[in-house]
Amino acid sequence: MDKLLVHGKGSLKGSINISGSKNASLPILAATLLTDDASIVRRVPDVSDTNYMLQILRALGAQVERSSGTVRVEPGEILPEAPYDLVRKMRASICVMGPIMARVGRAKISLPGGCVIGDRPVDLHVKAMQGLGAKVVMEGGDIILSAPKGLIGAEIDMRGKYGPTVLGTDNLMMAAVLAKGTTVINSAASEPEVVDLADFLISMGARIKGAGTRCIIIEGVDELKGIEHTVIPDRIEAGTFMAAAAMVGEGVTLKRVRKEHLEAASGKLLECGHLVEFNESGTEVRIFPGETPQGCDISTAPYPGFPTDMQAQFTALLAITPGISVVEDTIFPQRFMHCSEMKRMGADIKVDGGRAVVHGVASLSAAPVMASDLRASAALVLAALAAEGTTEINRLYHIDRGYEHIDEKLLQLGGAVERVPA
Ligand code: EPU
């Protein structure tokens, strides 16, 4: 188990490439199961979550080869059971449910366990499969599904208590592409990762309209074929480095981004008084800290709103931005674990019922802190870069789940970080 030592009060300068999106790669890798042909997926980030997904695909019987960012999956015949040992490591494992149901007509998926960012039920995933005609029983910690006559298209509303569900929409879309007839997904998630999955499925031969809107219409087809695909850039990794560049940058350029996916993050940086400049094609962004930054309010929302996955990192930014900022997470109201750790570094943050009131302080100071989840750990890294002294961040495996070589990228930008065995 590694820890990260961050020597603060340095500055970041120069350019890095943004990796392929973790959250687009996971469902796309699951979708390779929808045919027995081989598919090739490029720019899959080398993070532990994508490795877990590849282990699950292997456990389901697929042949998997990985060579840096390129993954080749040849599923052949697949097994219908996703084992608990693997599923418990990653909640996103649930997104093999749709493809298994589409291919085999029955599935046994372990119920993912608890999650530190909040209660994460799977009722909408189950509702989606039931909507397509599957029978579902819960038994011994497993979700057991069967559709002996195959899945049948239907009109299904995927809105939950906190809005649309991303992986739920993905699961339904993946199940519906091989179902009989037409499926209409109302209140669908419209995140770029859902669109990337839809693009992947369309290239495989699926008939999907409306991805990226709240209503997706799918005409089932008899079979799909293997294809090659390059995943979209990781907008959350980009947003994380944008926040870092505003906090401690002296001109940082991020390459391989998509401007249209970064409007919420750049909007907030501009509102705080920082400079954000995209190149003409929108594939590179350069960030300079503003001279007189000021706090702003953030409320997370489904795309194109401000992403919950960037909330922690922007809270770190606001912790050292003059003024009072209010940060609200409407999607995961309990996702504020990073605040208690940042308070140990001198941040002035009060968390109450899904909201954090942040009084920007002049400076933070180093302290040993504990990463609690992926984005919380990224927030701690940002806070540490801005802090006085050397911060020790423990439980680094959280950050390795979703940030490809973050220490190397920070070093490339001149950050003083060291990964050491704990
Ligand atoms: N929800 C339900 N019932 C369900 C499913 C979800 O009530 O059956 C609720 C959730 O509890 C939450 C809301 O719906 O309040 C939205 O959750 P969603 O289902 O969209 O989350 P997810 O699909 O499981 C993905 C990302 C998360 C990201 C969320 C929200 C992947 C692999 N994960 O999760 O990413 O926070 O969407 O945008 O795509 C991360 O990368 O750090 C991360 C947690």
Boltz pocket constraint, residues with backbone or C-beta under 6 A from the ligand:
constraints:
  - pocket:
      binder: B
      contacts: [[A, 22], [A, 23], [A, 24], [A, 26], [A, 91], [A, 92], [A, 119], [A, 120], [A, 121], [A, 122], [A, 123], [A, 124], [A, 125], [A, 126], [A, 160], [A, 161], [A, 162], [A, 163], [A, 164], [A, 165], [A, 166], [A, 167], [A, 168], [A, 189], [A, 193], [A, 308], [A, 309], [A, 330], [A, 331], [A, 332], [A, 374], [A, 375], [A, 402]]
      max_distance: 6.0
